[in-house]
Amino acid sequence: MRTEARYWEAIGAVSETEPQQTLWRAHSDAVNSNWVAQHLSATPSQRLLKTDLFDEALAAGLHPVLATRARRVIGIDLSTSTIRSARGRYAGVQGVAADLRRLPFATSAFDAIVSNSTLDHFALAGDIVTGLEELYRVLRPGGQLLLTLDNMANPVVALRNALPFRPLNALGIVPYQIGVAWGPRRLRREMCEAGFEVLEVGAILHCPRVVAVAFARILERYGATRAQRRYLECLLSFERLSACRTRFLTGYFVAVVARKP
């Protein structure tokens, strides 16, 4: 854990000073926020847990939509610099330095949990299992879990995860370490074994990511505001593929809605 914490602390510190991919992050936030808004209960919960604060530290993240669905939003992260940046952006966020595999919360402490692309940064499949068990423990009976994970059923994601990290990182394709991930069938099975009732399994973020990120960088530097807005609208139109039978071949993330019985 200490090595991982140091790594993400360094990533968080660098992210505070380096220019961010604002256009691509705006799209990513829009896709995740739309999905959460569609599936998270409209009745405000008392306490909601978000399993990392990286998105909120760098851009809008999910906080704007989460703040409308919970009276108290608590976010965890291994990186204190990331927590500091997120709190600087959103004063209402309560940040706790914690490991998802060892949550410092009481059993049944939360009414809802949102975990977007957190579990897919662990090096071992056993860590994902442990993380799911911890999420189950701290969620109250009847509580809702929204979770996304890198989608290994997508051949592009599977190829990316199979290739060495350093060359991809040097090319800017993978900005930080990725971990083990599963496809929709394995994720559903593991969540059921952890005790969750899986209500829905889908896929989100369907645009060709490498090409989309590269073009977004060009537009950020040279494109007018109107062109950038139209580009975001174009990227968002790819989410129509979520309704297709081939959604798990194109979606970069498996998106699961579950509850604790």
C-alpha positions in Angstrom: 0.0 0.0 0.0 2.8 2.4 0.9 4.4 2.1 -2.6 1.0 2.6 -4.2 0.3 5.6 -2.0 3.7 7.2 -2.9 3.0 6.6 -6.6 -0.4 8.2 -6.6 0.9 11.0 -4.4 3.4 11.8 -7.1 0.8 11.6 -9.8 -1.5 13.9 -7.8 1.4 16.4 -7.2 2.3 16.5 -10.9 -1.3 16.9 -12.0 -1.5 20.0 -9.9 1.1 21.8 -12.0 0.9 20.2 -15.5 -1.6 21.4 -18.1 -4.6 19.1 -18.3 -6.5 17.7 -21.3 -9.5 19.9 -20.6 -11.5 19.1 -23.7 -11.2 15.3 -23.3 -11.9 15.5 -19.5 -15.1 17.5 -20.3 -16.3 14.7 -22.4 -15.3 12.0 -19.9 -17.1 13.9 -17.1 -20.2 14.4 -19.3 -20.4 10.6 -20.1 -19.9 9.6 -16.5 -22.2 12.3 -15.1 -25.0 11.4 -17.6 -24.8 7.7 -16.6 -24.8 8.5 -12.9 -27.7 10.9 -13.3 -29.7 8.2 -15.1 -29.1 5.5 -12.6 -28.5 7.0 -9.1 -31.7 7.4 -7.1 -33.3 10.8 -7.4 -34.2 10.7 -3.7 -31.2 12.3 -1.9 -29.3 9.9 0.3 -27.8 10.9 3.6 -24.3 9.7 3.0 -22.6 8.9 -0.4 -19.1 7.5 -0.9 -17.1 8.2 -4.0 -14.1 5.9 -4.2 -11.6 8.4 -5.6 -11.3 12.1 -6.1 -9.0 12.2 -9.1 -11.6 13.6 -11.5 -12.7 16.3 -9.1 -9.1 17.3 -8.6 -8.5 17.9 -12.3 -11.9 19.0 -13.7 -15.6 19.1 -12.8 -15.7 15.4 -12.1 -18.9 13.9 -10.8 -19.4 16.2 -7.8 -22.0 18.5 -9.5 -24.4 15.6 -10.0 -23.5 13.8 -6.8 -24.2 16.9 -4.7 -27.8 16.9 -6.0 -28.3 13.2 -4.9 -26.7 13.2 -1.5 -26.7 15.5 1.6 -23.1 14.5 2.3 -20.5 13.4 -0.2 -17.4 11.7 1.2 -14.5 10.9 -1.2 -11.5 8.7 -0.5 -8.1 8.8 -2.2 -4.6 7.4 -1.6 -3.2 10.8 -2.6 -3.4 13.7 -0.1 -2.5 16.1 -2.9 -5.4 14.9 -4.9 -7.7 15.3 -2.0 -6.4 18.8 -1.5 -7.0 19.8 -5.1 -10.5 18.4 -5.0 -11.3 20.2 -1.9 -9.9 23.4 -3.4 -12.4 23.0 -6.2 -15.3 21.9 -4.1 -15.4 23.0 -0.5 -18.4 20.7 0.2 -16.3 17.5 -0.5 -15.1 15.7 2.6 -11.9 14.0 1.6 -10.4 11.0 3.5 -7.0 9.5 2.8 -7.8 5.8 2.6 -7.3 2.5 0.7 -10.4 1.1 -0.9 -9.3 -2.4 0.3 -9.3 -1.2 3.9 -12.0 1.4 4.3 -12.0 3.3 7.6 -15.8 3.3 7.9 -18.3 1.4 9.9 -20.4 -1.4 8.4 -23.4 -0.1 6.6 -22.1 3.5 6.8 -23.3 4.7 3.4 -26.6 4.9 1.6 -25.0 4.9 -1.9 -21.5 4.4 -3.4 -20.2 5.6 -6.8 -17.0 4.0 -7.9 -15.9 5.0 -11.4 -12.7 3.4 -12.7 -11.1 2.9 -9.3 -10.9 -0.9 -9.0 -9.1 -1.2 -12.4 -5.9 0.3 -11.0 -5.0 -2.7 -8.8 -2.3 -5.0 -9.9 -4.0 -8.2 -8.7 -7.5 -9.6 -9.3 -7.6 -10.5 -5.6 -7.4 -6.8 -4.8 -10.5 -6.2 -6.9 -12.3 -8.9 -5.0 -11.2 -7.4 -1.6 -12.4 -4.0 -2.8 -15.8 -5.3 -3.8 -16.1 -7.0 -0.4 -15.3 -3.7 1.4 -17.8 -1.8 -0.7 -20.4 -4.4 0.2 -19.5 -4.1 3.9 -19.8 -0.3 4.1 -23.0 -0.1 2.0 -26.3 -0.3 4.0 -28.9 -3.0 3.1 -30.9 -1.6 0.2 -28.1 0.8 -0.7 -27.1 1.4 -4.3 -23.7 0.9 -5.9 -22.8 2.4 -9.3 -19.4 1.0 -10.5 -17.4 1.2 -13.7 -14.3 -0.8 -14.7 -12.0 -1.0 -17.7 -13.8 -3.3 -20.2 -11.6 -6.2 -21.2 -14.3 -7.3 -23.7 -13.3 -4.3 -25.8 -10.3 -5.5 -27.9 -8.7 -2.1 -27.8 -8.7 -2.1 -24.0 -7.5 -5.7 -23.9 -4.6 -4.9 -26.3 -3.7 -1.7 -24.3 -3.5 -3.7 -21.1 -1.4 -6.5 -22.7 1.2 -4.1 -24.0 4.2 -2.8 -21.9 3.3 0.3 -19.8 6.5 2.3 -20.4 6.2 2.8 -24.2 2.5 3.6 -23.9 3.3 6.1 -21.2 6.1 7.7 -23.2 3.7 8.2 -26.1 1.1 9.7 -23.9 -1.4 7.0 -24.6 -1.5 5.8 -21.0 -0.9 8.7 -18.5 -0.6 6.5 -15.4 -0.5 2.9 -14.4 -3.4 0.6 -15.2 -4.2 -2.6 -13.5 -6.2 -5.8 -13.8 -9.7 -5.5 -15.3 -12.5 -7.8 -16.3 -15.2 -8.1 -18.9 -18.9 -7.8 -18.1 -19.5 -11.5 -17.4 -16.6 -11.8 -14.9 -17.5 -8.6 -13.2 -21.1 -9.6 -12.8 -20.1 -13.0 -11.4 -17.6 -11.5 -8.9 -20.1 -8.9 -7.7 -22.7 -11.5 -7.2 -20.2 -13.6 -5.2 -19.4 -10.6 -3.1 -23.1 -10.4 -2.2 -24.5 -7.7 -4.5 -27.7 -8.0 -6.5 -26.7 -6.9 -10.0 -29.5 -4.9 -11.6 -27.9 -3.8 -14.8 -24.7 -4.3 -16.7 -23.9 -1.9 -19.6 -21.0 -0.2 -21.3 -20.1 3.5 -21.6 -17.6 5.7 -23.4 -17.7 4.4 -26.9 -15.8 6.9 -29.0 -12.3 5.8 -30.4 -10.4 7.1 -27.4 -6.8 7.4 -28.7 -7.9 9.3 -31.8 -10.4 11.3 -29.9 -7.8 12.4 -27.3 -5.3 13.3 -29.9 -7.8 15.5 -31.9 -9.0 17.1 -28.6 -5.4 18.2 -27.9 -5.3 19.9 -31.4 -8.6 21.6 -30.9 -7.6 22.8 -27.4 -4.6 24.6 -29.0 -6.0 25.8 -32.3 -9.7 25.4 -32.3 -12.3 28.1 -31.7 -14.8 27.6 -28.8 -17.6 26.8 -31.3 -15.5 24.1 -32.9 -14.7 22.6 -29.5 -18.4 22.6 -28.5 -19.4 20.8 -31.7 -16.6 18.3 -31.2 -17.9 17.5 -27.7 -21.4 17.0 -29.2 -19.9 14.6 -31.8 -18.1 12.6 -29.2 -21.2 12.3 -27.0 -23.2 11.0 -30.0 -21.1 7.8 -29.8 -22.9 6.9 -26.5 -25.8 5.8 -28.6 -23.8 2.6 -29.1 -24.7 1.8 -25.4 -28.0 0.5 -26.7 -26.5 -1.8 -29.4 -25.8 -5.5 -29.0 -22.2 -4.8 -29.8 -21.8 -2.3 -26.8 -19.3 -4.4 -25.0 -17.0 -4.4 -28.1 -17.0 -0.6 -28.3 -17.4 0.6 -24.7 -14.2 1.4 -22.8 -15.9 0.8 -19.4 -18.3 -1.8 -18.1 -20.9 0.1 -16.1 -22.8 -1.8 -13.4 -25.8 -0.8 -11.3 -26.2 -3.0 -8.2 -27.7 -3.0 -4.7 -27.0 -4.6 -1.4 -30.0 -7.0 -0.5 
